[in-house]
């Protein structure tokens, strides 16, 4: 797609390019007159003589093409002219016929300058002429082989389409795989960004040196770079950079020809340092706080954009939705990254907490959904969770910590608050079926938060480093979207480190070490459930803000469980229910299984749940676990 509707990025580029192309055409005409004769050129290619005449009529003071001049500083002397000669066919297809005639005169063929013609025109002396110029153009990606794989002596070349369009002032929006050009006028104004005073003070130090912007995803890092470029009237050329895909060869040339500020979006492998490419000119890098970088210039200016605090969220809400009645309440409850909050405020049909959260998820949960499954808290009504008084108080304390995480820093001494982040990590431990997952759903419902459960099959990978990468992406997305993340049966990931006896042990320990560090720096809400507390590394225990033990229910709790799960029209007496609760020491999950079994049998019979159906379901549940039902009759 071409950016035809955009203004010319370099106003003087078109005029300068015309003069340069006329000069290249004049050189081709001189070669043609020598090889074919003036009469044949005049007879067959009179259009080329018009180009030569137009060049000779140019004034001595010709405008300079700024982007091409920037590239020419690093290219051999004849490289610019060599590129322009190849581009003549792009501007006027009739030059293809002229090149065919010239190639035939030298025993060659083709509608682009052939090897013999180029060698005759540009010379072949060591250190100058054709070879170094051709090498520079190929390395820059602005020239490419017509038929890759052919011997160099028989090779012909053509201009890269995206680079040539940029040279003409008609850049593509997507000039190469992994590249995206953003026009200056589409970027936000720097004054409109919601930034802290400390960040603006640090930005004032930027003098065009390499810029590193760290922070969570979707938190305004790219918008900040685009706003800085807009201050200079420049577009941004964004490139995604990771260990498996180096930047396109045309990156530097496209940035120069478009007059763009290069933006590298880093996606580093956790635990490893990503080697940065060597770039000329000014450029910016956006990276996560955890991303390791190698090759960052010593004069680079580093800026950190943490998740917005209450004051920043309130300012953003008031900026996008001025006069909103519940702005203060929304700012206190929506711990979204700046980008997600801004998008949700613009796109949500209704401006309430639920609608804004759904709008944020609609625009940014694609990566999260690949690695986790969303659970519906509405399927877990509070009365379905039967707890003792101690457990109720523990869960209430956890809910209070989640609700007050913004205000904690202001209530603590400065030295303590400086080491505190807004994340909350809790471990729910206890036997299977005691309500840990249900408690997570009830807590998410009480807090009004979306709940996602980690999908181990999607996260854990046999490839080295891929598990850490998936966990990093999952935690980053959950943090930016302010969702509660549930690691069900988390002991599979939080297992103790072992003595290193093989490479498998080493990489398993690396995964554990990464998760230790990543959980500690996570600024969102994470709940981990386990029924094997002894299998969790002791180092993880120190990093949990809450460790809440779940135990098997006592008689009174079991009775409430049966009353809560059985249909209202069941046919059991109070004495029978008490007998079941007294004799059968089942957990909540097992009670649920028995009731589902009994209700299914009742529906098949066309009646209500009675003592016989419930007893049969109880016996099947005990047999499934390898035990003997303590009741023989009801």
Secondary structure, DSSP 8 states (H G I E B T S, - for coil): -B-TTS--SSTTHHHHHHHHHHHHHHHHHHHHHHHH-HHHHHHH-HHHHHHHHHHHTS-SS----HHHHHHHTTS-TTHHHHHHHHHHHHH-THHHHHHHHHHHHTT---SS--HHHHHHHH---TTSSHHHHHHHHHHHTSEEESSTTS-GGG--EEE-HHHHHHHTT--BTT-STTEEEE-GGGS--GGGS---HHHHHHHTT-SSS-EEEEE-TTSSHHHHHHHHHHHTT--EEEEEEETTB---TTHHHHHHHHT-EEEEEEE--TTSEEE-----S-EEEEE-TT-EEES--TT-EEEEE----HHHHHHHHHHHSTT-TTHHHHHHH----HHHHHHHHHH-SS-SHHHHHHHHHHHH-HHHHHHEEEE-GGGS-GGG----HHHHHHHHHHHHHHHTTTTHHHHS-HHHHTT--S-EEEEEEESTTSSHHHHHHHHHHHHT--EEEE-HHHH--SSTTHHHHHHHHHHHHHHHHT-EEEETTGGGTSB------SHHHHHHHHHHHHHHHHHHH--SEEEEEES-GGGB-HHHHHH-SEEEEE----HHHHHHHHHHHS-TT----HHHHHHHHHH----HHHHHHHHHHHHHHHHHHTS---HHHHHHHHHHHHHHTT---S-S--
